[in-house]
Amino acid sequence: MLRFLLDEDVVAQVRDGLAPRHEVRFVSDVLGSGTKDPTIRRYLRAMLRSEDLILITADNEFAGRCSQDGSRLPCLWLRDLRDTEADRVRLLSDVIEREAVLCGKQFFVEIRAKSYIVRR
């Protein structure tokens, strides 16, 4: 079972596709509505000391900061998907699960409308 933290810019239907097999929490439920990105990053770093947790975001700038060498955070980036976020996550759920196991705390997957990229 994987553990996900959904950023506020991700549609709730993404949770529905993951919840049957994984634990999914919303940033707004854990840290409050309107939580700024630096606070979310600090929370992720603190949580990673004791458990694996993957951020799911559609925020291009935030995902870019999460992917930087030396400060990488586990992240599933739903890049420019708009109305297809839930469908793409559902379609690629096996890839997401496999890469999360293989990459661990270095997990970073970018999902686009017609492709995906795994950064290692």
C-alpha positions in Angstrom: 0.0 0.0 0.0 1.3 3.4 -1.0 0.5 6.7 0.8 -0.4 9.8 -1.2 -0.9 13.4 -0.3 -3.0 15.3 -2.8 -2.3 19.0 -3.4 -5.3 21.3 -3.6 -5.0 21.7 -7.3 -5.7 18.0 -8.0 -9.3 16.9 -8.7 -10.9 14.7 -6.0 -11.6 12.0 -8.5 -7.8 11.1 -8.5 -8.4 10.0 -4.9 -11.2 7.8 -5.9 -9.0 5.9 -8.4 -6.3 5.4 -5.8 -8.2 4.9 -2.6 -9.3 1.3 -3.1 -5.6 0.1 -2.9 -3.8 3.0 -1.2 -4.1 5.6 1.6 -4.9 9.0 0.1 -5.1 12.3 2.1 -5.7 15.8 1.0 -3.3 18.6 1.9 -6.3 20.7 3.0 -7.3 18.0 5.5 -3.9 17.5 6.9 -2.4 21.0 6.9 -5.5 23.2 6.2 -6.9 24.9 3.2 -4.6 27.4 1.4 -1.4 25.9 2.8 1.6 27.4 1.0 4.1 25.2 -0.9 7.0 25.7 1.5 4.9 24.4 4.3 3.9 21.4 2.3 7.6 20.7 1.5 8.6 20.9 5.1 5.8 18.6 6.1 6.8 16.0 3.4 10.5 16.2 4.6 9.4 15.6 8.2 7.1 12.7 7.2 9.8 11.0 5.1 11.9 10.4 8.2 9.4 7.8 9.3 7.3 6.8 6.3 7.0 7.0 2.6 4.6 9.6 1.3 4.1 10.8 -2.3 2.9 14.2 -3.2 0.4 14.4 -6.1 0.3 17.9 -7.7 -0.7 19.6 -10.9 1.2 22.8 -9.9 4.1 23.0 -12.5 6.2 25.4 -10.4 5.8 23.3 -7.2 6.6 20.0 -9.1 9.7 21.7 -10.6 11.0 22.5 -7.1 10.2 18.9 -5.9 12.3 17.5 -8.8 15.5 19.5 -8.1 18.7 17.5 -7.5 19.7 17.6 -3.9 16.2 18.5 -2.6 14.0 16.0 -4.5 10.8 15.0 -2.9 8.6 12.0 -3.9 6.1 13.5 -6.4 3.6 12.5 -9.0 3.3 15.5 -11.3 0.0 15.7 -13.3 1.4 18.0 -15.9 -1.2 20.1 -17.9 -3.9 17.3 -17.8 -6.9 19.5 -16.8 -10.0 17.2 -17.1 -8.1 13.9 -17.6 -6.2 13.7 -14.3 -8.2 10.9 -12.8 -8.3 8.9 -16.1 -4.5 9.1 -16.6 -3.7 8.1 -13.0 -6.1 5.2 -13.2 -4.6 4.1 -16.5 -1.0 4.3 -15.2 -1.6 3.0 -11.7 0.5 -0.1 -12.2 3.4 2.1 -13.5 3.0 4.4 -10.5 3.0 1.5 -8.0 6.0 -0.2 -9.7 8.1 3.0 -9.8 7.2 3.9 -6.2 8.7 0.6 -5.1 11.7 0.8 -7.3 12.6 4.5 -6.6 11.5 4.8 -3.0 12.1 8.3 -1.6 13.6 9.3 -5.0 10.2 8.7 -6.8 9.4 11.3 -9.4 6.9 10.6 -12.2 5.6 13.2 -14.6 2.4 12.3 -16.3 1.3 14.1 -19.5 -1.7 13.7 -21.7 0.0 11.2 -24.0 3.2 10.2 -22.2 4.9 9.8 -18.9 8.4 10.3 -17.7 10.2 8.6 -14.8 13.1 10.5 -13.3 15.7 8.5 -11.5 
